[in-house]
Every structure is written in structure tokens, then in C-alpha cells.
Amino acid sequence: MALDLSTPEESRLSIGVFSGGLVVAGERSGVGKTTITLALLAALAQKSPRVQSFKVGPDYIDPMFHHRATGRPCYNLDPILTSETYVQQCFAHRCQGADFALVEGVMGLFDGASGLSDVASTAHIARLLNLPVLLVVDCSRLSRSVLAIIHGYQTLDPQVRLAGVVLNRVGSDRHLELLTQALKSAGLPILGVLRRQDAIALPDRHLGLVPTAELPQLPDILVRLAHLGHTCFDWDALTPLLKTSTPPNPADPWVCPYPSIHPRTPRPRIAIAQDPAFSFYYPDNLALLTALGADLIPWSPLRDEHPPVADGLYFGGGFPEMFAAELAANQGLRSTLKTLIHQGLPVYAECGGLMYLATTLVDLDDNPWPMVGVLPTNVRMTGRLTLGYRHALTEQNSLLLQAGQTLWGHEFHRSETETLPPLPLYRLKRYEATRPHITEGWSNHRVHASYLHLHWGGCPEVAQALIAVCGQYRRDSGG
């Protein structure tokens, strides 16, 4: 069950003893913590193939870069979408057998989900995991004032242990000398110094960084980041902090604590849309489906002329608006999908998946493109960003949920449907709001479609229900 965050007071769990690892935090957003994290990961990956990374919060795109740097999935640590216990278990489990562990924070160190407390902040995660913090400071407009910043971060919460500081965007040797002199009295080691890196820029657009699948230059960028990693950090001090020595534990009960299908039952086949248009998936979600007994089949709505033979479809979020012309041009696939869905093929769709199932998608240039057409609404890109955690109350029985169920999710989109569903799937309430503010989500045919992103670590019943309906579809169809 997900953590009850109806009040801003953080529930206090006993802090476990973990096997090592380091949290990279920023003193605020935009200080370069993702660049620092990738430089460290890229350098570590040249030393070991067993570098495990994590990302605080619900973000999908930063973990893609981690994955490309290390070759291993990056796991999200989010106590709102899951729970404090799940965060601890996930970290401990995924570190088994790893040589190094690194957690990238979110926003500023103490910036939480509400802005009024540090719940779901990087500091919250550091306390839960009892890990030291490497603080990244943007020094581009600082000299002696850096001491005041560091002093504040050292003293605000004694439970958050700062291991050292990285000085980023240092302008010159003289600038570095001033910063070093200022920090002498802080008693905090400088563990990294990076000059301004105009040559290493990760492109972004309306929802953040451009995903890795669209960056052919990324291998070259990672090589340059690895060089920075090797040359700009104090590895003698960092390596002991990053090391983790937990051996694999085959008996770990967290691998799948939920009932799976009977071993004699045919495994349901779930087709996962995975291409540049649909790439927002939490690795834990896919791992849970596999652990519960599903066979996952990756495929591409952009490139494939036919969907794979499957007992259910899973459309994650992504950027269908950037590939609307290509998705529309794959007319045969859209027609086949519409027929299969009308015939009862189960479908789970989040955000970008909802957009693809709509009748028309109006892109950023106001061009309309035909989509699959199983949801009786058009979707239009807007200039307004919808962002934040949502507490969802299920309004009606759907493919996967019963009316009255509650769960936590996250919205992150710049589009909206032009028509509201006559019987909405959810009634949503913003984090720490007192009243629901919107209804949304569609439940047509055997389709569960919503803008809400879910991490199934907090609602495993959704994954279990998806396995069940796909298994029933397989049995009914004689597969």
C-alpha cells in the first residue's frame, strides 16, 4: 500500500543500514546535477559493469540517460507513488551484486512535493536510505557567498549528512581559489570541480530533455562525460562512498511478493509499445509484469505494420506529438488496432498512449493527425504544462480497478482532450489539496486510458488485474 500523505508530516521509519552508495543533490534546480551524475556514472561504468543508479521522483527521461551510461536500468525512488518501505526495499534489492550505487536527486536538496515540507525530496530519500549527500553548487555567480550556502545546507537538517561538495561552472583558476578559500572554514571537502562545459549540452524541449533514442550523438557525449568524470573528481574520497558490497540473494522475498499465475497456466503475452514515440515506462512496472507471469513483447507503432500476436497491449507515455505524422501514416496498423480493440483486446494506456488511442491528435503546429480512434475525443497540444502528483479516486468499475479505489499517480503533459468522458475513470485531487479538482480518464471497450502515470510499486493490484484480464483473453481466444 502506498504511503498515506494526507498530511505533510513525514512518517518516521527506522532507518535501515544499507551497503553503501551516494546521493547527488543540487542546492537548487538547474545547477547541473544531471551532468555531474552522468559524468560519475560514465566514469564508473568504465571501471565496472555493475554500476546501479537510481533517480528520486517520478521522472522518466533522466533514468534513460543513466541506463545508457551504465547499461543497467535506473530505478525511481518515489515515496508518494510507492511508499517509504518500498523505496528502502527497492534500493536494497537492486543494489544486490552491484559494485557501486549512485542516486540522482530532484530539484533542490530540501525541495519536496508541496514546497511546504521536504516530503518526497532528495533529503527525504537520503534519510530513508541513510546515505551521504554530494552537494552540487552552481558557482557561476558566486565567490565568498558560497560559504553561506554551504553553511545553510550543513545545518538545516542534522540527519542529512553532506559528504562533500562539487563546485560546478567555475570560471577560472582565480575563481576557484576564491571559492576554495571561502570554504576552508566549512570543514566540507571539495570532491569535484568542473569548469563551464559549453561543449557538453543535452538538448531539451517542452517536457524536459530530449530522450536518448533521439540523440545519435549521445555515445560521443558519454565519452566526453566519462573523461570529465575521470579528471574532475577526487576518486580517492568518492570511491569508498560509492562502493556497495551486498551479494546477490536468491531468497530475497521482495522479488515478487504478490501471487503470480499458476505455473501450468499459459503465460499471457503483453505487447509493450517501445520506440521514440512511447518510451515512458518504470522498469519496476515491467519487472513486476514479468514476475507475475507475463511474457513481454516489445514492438513499435512507428515502424511495425502489424501488432504482435498478444493478449493485451500496454502503451506508455512519451512524445507521440513529435511523431504524429509517422504514426498517422501507419494507417494499416491503426486500422488493425482499432478492430482488435473493438473485438475485446485489453489495453492499458498512460498519457501518450491515451493520445494515440484518441480520434485525432493536433500537434504543436496546429496540424491535425488521425490516430487509432477508439476514444471518442480529439487531443490538442497546448502551451500549458499540467504537472504534479495526483490522488485518484476511481469513479467507476474499469478494466483494472473497482469504483471507490484510491491510488497515487503523477501527471506530466502539455496536451488536453477536447471532450470529457461521459463517465470518467478518475476524480483527481492535487497533492495536499482538500478537494478533487478534475475528472478524467476513459474506460471504453476493454481499454483503461488516462493521463495518470502509475508506479505499480504503490498499486500492484493494477498489474495483477492486467495479468488476469490478459490471461482471460488468452483463454477465451483459445491462445
C-alpha positions as CSV (number, residue, x, y, z in Angstrom):
1,M,0.0,0.0,0.0
2,A,1.3,3.5,-0.8
3,L,2.3,5.9,1.9
4,D,-0.6,7.9,3.3
5,L,0.4,11.5,2.6
6,S,-2.8,13.2,3.5
7,T,-0.8,15.4,5.9
8,P,2.6,17.0,5.2
9,E,4.1,15.2,8.3
10,E,6.5,12.6,7.2
11,S,6.0,9.2,8.8
12,R,9.2,8.1,10.5
13,L,10.5,4.6,9.8
14,S,13.5,3.1,11.4
15,I,16.5,3.9,9.2
16,G,18.0,0.7,7.8
17,V,21.7,0.0,7.4
18,F,22.5,-0.1,3.7
19,S,25.6,-1.4,2.0
20,G,26.9,1.9,0.6
21,G,26.0,4.4,-2.0
22,L,25.9,8.2,-2.6
23,V,23.2,10.7,-3.3
24,V,23.9,13.6,-5.8
25,A,21.9,16.6,-4.9
26,G,21.6,20.2,-6.1
27,E,21.4,23.3,-4.0
28,R,18.6,24.2,-6.4
29,S,17.2,23.1,-9.8
30,G,19.4,23.8,-12.8
31,V,22.8,23.6,-11.1
32,G,24.0,20.7,-13.3
33,K,23.4,17.7,-11.1
34,T,22.3,15.5,-14.1
35,T,25.6,16.4,-15.9
36,I,27.5,15.6,-12.7
37,T,25.6,12.4,-12.2
38,L,26.2,11.2,-15.8
39,A,29.9,12.1,-15.6
40,L,30.3,10.0,-12.5
41,L,28.2,7.1,-13.9
42,A,30.1,7.1,-17.3
43,A,33.4,7.0,-15.5
44,L,32.3,4.3,-13.1
45,A,30.9,2.2,-16.0
46,Q,34.5,2.1,-17.4
47,K,35.6,0.5,-14.2
48,S,32.8,-1.9,-13.6
49,P,29.7,-3.3,-15.5
50,R,27.8,-3.4,-12.2
51,V,27.0,0.3,-11.5
52,Q,23.5,0.7,-10.2
53,S,21.8,4.1,-10.4
54,F,18.5,5.5,-9.1
55,K,16.5,8.7,-9.6
56,V,14.5,10.5,-6.9
57,G,10.9,11.2,-8.0
58,P,8.7,10.3,-11.0
59,D,10.9,11.4,-13.8
60,Y,11.3,9.1,-16.9
61,I,13.9,10.9,-19.0
62,D,16.9,11.2,-16.7
63,P,16.8,7.4,-16.0
64,M,17.1,6.8,-19.7
65,F,20.4,8.6,-19.7
66,H,21.5,6.7,-16.6
67,H,20.7,3.5,-18.5
68,R,22.7,4.5,-21.5
69,A,25.7,5.4,-19.3
70,T,25.7,2.2,-17.2
71,G,23.9,-0.4,-19.3
72,R,21.6,-1.2,-16.4
73,P,18.0,0.0,-15.7
74,C,17.7,3.0,-13.4
75,Y,15.1,2.7,-10.7
76,N,12.8,5.5,-9.4
77,L,12.7,6.2,-5.7
78,D,9.4,7.9,-5.0
79,P,7.7,7.6,-1.6
80,I,4.5,9.2,-2.9
81,L,3.9,7.0,-5.9
82,T,5.0,3.9,-3.8
83,S,5.9,4.1,-0.1
84,E,8.8,4.7,2.2
85,T,9.1,1.0,2.8
86,Y,9.1,0.3,-1.0
87,V,11.9,2.9,-1.5
88,Q,14.1,1.1,1.1
89,Q,13.3,-2.3,-0.3
90,C,13.9,-1.3,-3.9
91,F,17.2,0.3,-3.1
92,A,18.4,-2.7,-1.1
93,H,17.2,-5.2,-3.7
94,R,18.6,-3.5,-6.7
95,C,22.0,-3.0,-5.1
96,Q,22.5,-6.7,-4.6
97,G,25.6,-7.7,-6.6
98,A,26.4,-4.2,-7.7
99,D,29.8,-2.7,-7.2
100,F,28.7,1.0,-7.0
101,A,25.4,2.8,-6.2
102,L,24.5,6.3,-7.1
103,V,21.2,8.2,-6.6
104,E,20.4,11.3,-8.5
105,G,18.2,13.8,-6.6
106,V,15.4,16.0,-7.8
107,M,15.2,19.9,-7.7
108,G,17.0,21.4,-4.6
109,L,18.1,19.1,-1.8
110,F,15.2,20.0,0.5
111,D,12.5,20.8,-2.1
112,G,9.6,18.5,-1.5
113,A,6.4,17.7,-3.4
114,S,4.4,20.5,-1.8
115,G,7.0,23.2,-1.3
116,L,5.9,23.4,2.3
117,S,7.8,20.4,3.6
118,D,10.6,18.1,2.3
119,V,8.4,15.0,1.8
120,A,9.5,13.3,-1.4
121,S,12.6,15.5,-1.6
122,T,16.2,14.3,-2.1
123,A,16.8,14.9,1.6
124,H,13.8,12.6,2.4
125,I,15.3,9.8,0.3
126,A,18.8,10.4,1.8
127,R,17.4,10.0,5.3
128,L,15.3,6.9,4.4
129,L,18.4,5.2,2.9
130,N,20.9,6.6,5.4
131,L,23.2,7.7,2.6
132,P,25.6,10.6,2.4
133,V,25.0,13.5,0.0
134,L,27.3,15.1,-2.6
135,L,26.0,18.7,-3.0
136,V,26.4,20.3,-6.4
137,V,26.7,24.1,-6.3
138,D,26.5,26.4,-9.3
139,C,29.4,28.8,-8.7
140,S,29.0,30.8,-11.9
141,R,27.9,33.9,-9.9
142,L,29.5,33.2,-6.5
143,S,32.7,33.7,-4.7
144,R,32.7,34.0,-0.9
145,S,28.9,33.8,-0.7
146,V,29.3,30.0,-1.4
147,L,30.2,29.6,2.3
148,A,26.8,30.9,3.4
149,I,25.1,28.4,1.1
150,I,27.1,25.5,2.3
151,H,26.6,26.5,6.0
152,G,22.9,26.6,5.5
153,Y,22.8,23.1,3.9
154,Q,25.1,21.7,6.6
155,T,22.9,22.9,9.5
156,L,19.3,22.8,8.3
157,D,18.8,19.1,9.0
158,P,21.4,17.2,11.1
159,Q,20.0,13.9,9.8
160,V,21.2,14.7,6.2
161,R,24.9,14.1,6.1
162,L,26.9,16.1,3.5
163,A,29.9,14.1,2.3
164,G,31.3,16.9,0.2
165,V,30.7,19.5,-2.4
166,V,31.1,19.7,-6.2
167,L,31.9,23.2,-7.5
168,N,30.3,23.5,-10.9
169,R,30.7,26.1,-13.6
170,V,33.9,27.5,-12.1
171,G,35.1,30.3,-14.4
172,S,38.9,30.5,-13.8
173,D,41.8,29.5,-11.6
174,R,41.4,32.7,-9.7
175,H,37.6,32.0,-9.2
176,L,38.5,28.5,-7.9
177,E,41.0,30.0,-5.5
178,L,38.4,32.4,-4.0
179,L,35.8,29.5,-3.7
180,T,38.4,27.2,-2.0
181,Q,39.5,29.9,0.5
182,A,35.9,30.7,1.3
183,L,35.1,27.0,2.1
184,K,38.1,26.3,4.3
185,S,36.1,27.1,7.5
186,A,33.2,24.9,6.4
187,G,35.1,21.6,7.1
188,L,33.5,20.1,4.0
189,P,35.8,18.6,1.3
190,I,35.6,19.7,-2.3
191,L,35.2,16.4,-4.1
192,G,34.8,17.8,-7.6
193,V,35.5,20.9,-9.7
194,L,34.0,21.4,-13.1
195,R,34.6,24.4,-15.4
196,R,31.9,25.7,-17.7
197,Q,31.1,22.9,-20.2
198,D,29.5,24.6,-23.2
199,A,30.6,21.7,-25.4
200,I,28.5,19.2,-23.4
201,A,24.9,20.3,-23.7
202,L,21.9,17.9,-23.6
203,P,19.1,19.3,-25.8
204,D,15.7,19.8,-24.3
205,R,12.2,20.7,-25.4
206,H,8.7,21.2,-23.9
207,L,8.8,18.3,-21.4
208,G,12.5,18.4,-20.5
209,L,15.5,16.7,-22.0
210,V,15.1,15.0,-25.4
211,P,15.0,11.3,-24.8
212,T,18.1,9.2,-25.6
213,A,16.5,7.3,-28.5
214,E,16.5,10.6,-30.5
215,L,20.2,11.5,-29.8
216,P,22.6,9.8,-32.2
217,Q,25.4,12.0,-30.8
218,L,24.8,10.5,-27.3
219,P,27.7,8.0,-27.4
220,D,30.2,10.8,-28.1
221,I,28.7,12.9,-25.3
222,L,29.0,10.0,-22.9
223,V,32.7,9.6,-23.9
224,R,33.3,13.3,-23.1
225,L,31.3,12.9,-19.8
226,A,33.4,9.9,-18.8
227,H,36.6,12.0,-19.4
228,L,35.2,14.7,-17.1
229,G,34.3,12.1,-14.6
230,H,37.9,10.7,-14.5
231,T,39.6,14.1,-14.4
232,C,37.4,16.4,-12.3
233,F,36.6,14.4,-9.1
234,D,38.5,13.2,-6.1
235,W,38.1,9.5,-6.6
236,D,40.2,8.5,-3.6
237,A,37.5,10.1,-1.4
238,L,34.4,9.2,-3.6
239,T,35.1,5.5,-4.3
240,P,34.6,4.3,-0.7
241,L,31.3,6.2,-0.6
242,L,30.0,4.7,-3.8
243,K,31.0,1.1,-3.1
244,T,28.4,-1.4,-2.3
245,S,29.2,-5.0,-1.4
246,T,25.8,-6.6,-1.0
247,P,25.9,-10.1,-2.6
248,P,23.0,-11.5,-4.6
249,N,20.3,-13.1,-2.5
250,P,18.2,-15.6,-4.5
251,A,15.9,-15.9,-1.5
252,D,15.0,-12.2,-1.4
253,P,11.2,-12.2,-0.8
254,W,10.9,-8.7,-2.4
255,V,11.5,-10.0,-5.9
256,C,7.8,-10.7,-6.2
257,P,5.7,-10.7,-3.0
258,Y,2.4,-10.9,-5.0
259,P,0.6,-14.0,-6.1
260,S,1.5,-14.9,-9.7
261,I,-0.4,-17.1,-12.2
262,H,-0.4,-20.8,-11.7
263,P,2.7,-22.4,-13.4
264,R,0.5,-24.6,-15.6
265,T,-1.4,-21.7,-16.9
266,P,-0.2,-20.3,-20.3
267,R,1.6,-17.1,-19.7
268,P,-0.3,-14.1,-21.1
269,R,1.5,-12.1,-23.8
270,I,1.5,-8.4,-23.3
271,A,2.8,-6.2,-26.2
272,I,4.7,-3.2,-24.9
273,A,4.9,-0.2,-27.3
274,Q,8.6,0.8,-27.2
275,D,10.0,3.3,-29.6
276,P,10.8,7.0,-29.7
277,A,7.1,7.9,-29.5
278,F,6.4,5.6,-26.5
279,S,9.3,5.3,-24.0
280,F,8.0,6.3,-20.6
281,Y,8.0,3.1,-18.5
282,Y,9.1,2.5,-15.0
283,P,11.5,-0.6,-15.0
284,D,9.7,-1.8,-11.9
285,N,6.4,-2.0,-13.7
286,L,7.8,-4.1,-16.5
287,A,9.7,-6.3,-14.0
288,L,6.5,-6.8,-11.9
289,L,4.5,-7.9,-15.0
290,T,7.3,-10.5,-15.8
291,A,7.4,-11.7,-12.1
292,L,3.6,-12.1,-12.1
293,G,3.8,-14.4,-15.1
294,A,3.5,-12.3,-18.3
295,D,5.7,-12.5,-21.4
296,L,6.5,-9.0,-22.6
297,I,6.8,-8.4,-26.3
298,P,8.4,-5.1,-27.4
299,W,7.1,-3.6,-30.6
300,S,6.9,-0.2,-32.4
301,P,3.7,1.6,-33.5
302,L,6.0,3.8,-35.6
303,R,7.7,1.1,-37.6
304,D,5.7,-2.1,-37.4
305,E,3.0,-2.7,-40.0
306,H,1.2,-5.2,-37.7
307,P,0.9,-5.5,-33.9
308,P,2.5,-8.7,-32.5
309,V,0.2,-11.6,-31.5
310,A,-0.6,-10.7,-27.9
311,D,-3.2,-11.0,-25.2
312,G,-3.0,-7.3,-24.2
313,L,-1.4,-4.0,-25.1
314,Y,0.5,-1.6,-22.9
315,F,1.0,1.9,-24.3
316,G,3.3,4.0,-22.0
317,G,3.8,7.8,-22.2
318,G,6.2,9.5,-24.5
319,F,6.2,12.0,-27.3
320,P,3.5,11.0,-29.9
321,E,3.1,14.6,-30.7
322,M,6.6,14.7,-32.1
323,F,5.9,11.7,-34.3
324,A,2.3,12.3,-35.1
325,A,2.8,12.3,-38.9
326,E,4.6,8.9,-38.8
327,L,2.0,7.4,-36.5
328,A,-0.8,8.7,-38.8
329,A,1.0,7.4,-41.9
330,N,0.9,3.8,-40.5
331,Q,-2.7,3.6,-41.5
332,G,-2.9,-0.2,-41.7
333,L,-1.6,-0.6,-38.2
334,R,-4.1,1.9,-36.8
335,S,-7.0,0.1,-38.6
336,T,-5.9,-3.3,-37.2
337,L,-5.5,-2.0,-33.7
338,K,-9.0,-0.4,-33.8
339,T,-10.5,-3.7,-34.9
340,L,-8.7,-5.8,-32.3
341,I,-9.6,-3.4,-29.5
342,H,-13.3,-3.3,-30.6
343,Q,-13.2,-7.1,-30.5
344,G,-12.1,-7.0,-26.9
345,L,-8.3,-7.0,-26.8
346,P,-7.3,-5.5,-23.3
347,V,-5.4,-2.2,-23.4
348,Y,-3.7,-0.2,-20.7
349,A,-2.6,3.3,-21.8
350,E,-1.0,6.2,-20.0
351,C,-0.7,9.8,-21.2
352,G,1.0,9.4,-24.6
353,G,-0.9,6.1,-25.0
354,L,-4.2,7.9,-24.4
355,M,-3.2,10.5,-27.1
356,Y,-2.5,7.7,-29.6
357,L,-5.9,6.0,-28.9
358,A,-7.8,9.2,-29.5
359,T,-9.5,10.1,-32.8
360,T,-7.2,13.0,-33.8
361,L,-4.0,14.5,-32.4
362,V,-3.5,18.2,-33.1
363,D,0.3,18.8,-32.9
364,L,2.3,21.8,-31.7
365,D,2.0,23.4,-35.1
366,D,-1.8,23.0,-35.0
367,N,-1.8,20.2,-37.6
368,P,-4.5,17.5,-37.1
369,W,-3.4,13.9,-37.5
370,P,-5.7,10.8,-37.4
371,M,-4.9,8.3,-34.6
372,V,-6.3,4.9,-33.7
373,G,-9.8,6.3,-32.9
374,V,-11.1,4.1,-30.1
375,L,-11.6,7.0,-27.7
376,P,-14.3,9.5,-28.9
377,T,-12.2,12.6,-28.4
378,N,-9.6,14.7,-30.1
379,V,-6.3,15.6,-28.3
380,R,-4.7,19.0,-28.7
381,M,-1.3,20.2,-27.7
382,T,-1.4,23.4,-25.5
383,G,1.0,25.9,-24.1
384,R,0.0,24.9,-20.5
385,L,2.0,22.4,-18.6
386,T,0.0,20.0,-16.3
387,L,2.4,18.7,-13.7
388,G,2.2,17.1,-10.3
389,Y,1.2,14.3,-8.0
390,R,-2.5,13.4,-8.0
391,H,-4.6,11.4,-5.6
392,A,-7.1,9.5,-7.7
393,L,-10.5,8.2,-6.7
394,T,-11.8,5.6,-9.1
395,E,-15.3,6.7,-10.2
396,Q,-16.4,3.6,-12.0
397,N,-15.5,-0.1,-12.5
398,S,-12.9,-0.3,-15.2
399,L,-10.8,-3.0,-16.8
400,L,-8.4,-2.9,-13.9
401,L,-10.0,-1.1,-10.9
402,Q,-13.1,-1.1,-8.9
403,A,-15.2,2.0,-8.2
404,G,-14.1,3.6,-4.9
405,Q,-10.4,2.5,-5.1
406,T,-7.8,5.2,-4.4
407,L,-4.2,5.5,-5.6
408,W,-1.4,8.0,-6.2
409,G,-0.3,8.9,-9.7
410,H,1.6,11.7,-11.5
411,E,0.6,13.9,-14.4
412,F,3.1,15.5,-16.8
413,H,1.8,16.7,-20.2
414,R,1.1,19.7,-22.4
415,S,-2.0,18.3,-24.1
416,E,-5.6,18.0,-23.3
417,T,-8.7,16.1,-24.6
418,E,-11.3,18.3,-26.3
419,T,-14.1,16.1,-24.9
420,L,-14.7,14.9,-21.4
421,P,-15.7,11.3,-20.9
422,P,-19.4,10.9,-20.0
423,L,-18.4,8.5,-17.3
424,P,-14.9,9.5,-16.2
425,L,-12.4,6.9,-14.8
426,Y,-10.9,9.1,-12.1
427,R,-11.7,12.1,-9.9
428,L,-8.3,13.7,-9.2
429,K,-7.0,15.8,-6.3
430,R,-3.7,17.7,-6.3
431,Y,-1.1,16.8,-3.7
432,E,-2.3,18.3,-0.4
433,A,-5.4,19.8,-1.9
434,T,-8.6,19.5,0.1
435,R,-11.0,18.8,-2.8
436,P,-10.9,17.0,-6.1
437,H,-10.3,19.4,-9.0
438,I,-10.8,17.4,-12.2
439,T,-12.3,14.2,-13.6
440,E,-10.5,12.4,-16.4
441,G,-9.7,9.0,-17.9
442,W,-11.5,6.7,-20.3
443,S,-12.9,3.2,-19.9
444,N,-14.2,2.2,-23.3
445,H,-14.4,-1.4,-24.6
446,R,-11.6,-3.1,-22.6
447,V,-9.5,0.0,-22.5
448,H,-8.1,1.7,-19.5
449,A,-6.7,5.1,-20.7
450,S,-5.7,8.1,-18.6
451,Y,-3.2,10.9,-18.3
452,L,-2.2,9.5,-14.9
453,H,1.2,7.8,-14.7
454,L,1.3,5.0,-12.1
455,H,4.2,3.3,-10.4
456,W,2.9,-0.2,-9.7
457,G,5.1,-0.5,-6.6
458,G,2.4,1.6,-4.9
459,C,-0.6,-0.2,-6.6
460,P,0.4,-3.7,-7.5
461,E,-3.2,-4.6,-7.8
462,V,-3.3,-2.8,-11.2
463,A,-0.5,-5.1,-12.5
464,Q,-2.3,-8.2,-11.1
465,A,-5.6,-7.1,-12.7
466,L,-3.9,-6.6,-16.1
467,I,-2.3,-10.0,-15.9
468,A,-5.7,-11.5,-15.1
469,V,-7.7,-9.9,-17.9
470,C,-5.0,-10.7,-20.4
471,G,-4.9,-14.3,-19.2
472,Q,-8.7,-14.5,-19.5
473,Y,-8.5,-13.0,-23.1
474,R,-5.9,-15.7,-24.0
475,R,-8.2,-18.5,-22.7
476,D,-11.3,-17.0,-24.4
477,S,-9.5,-16.7,-27.7
478,G,-8.1,-20.2,-27.5
479,G,-4.5,-19.0,-27.4
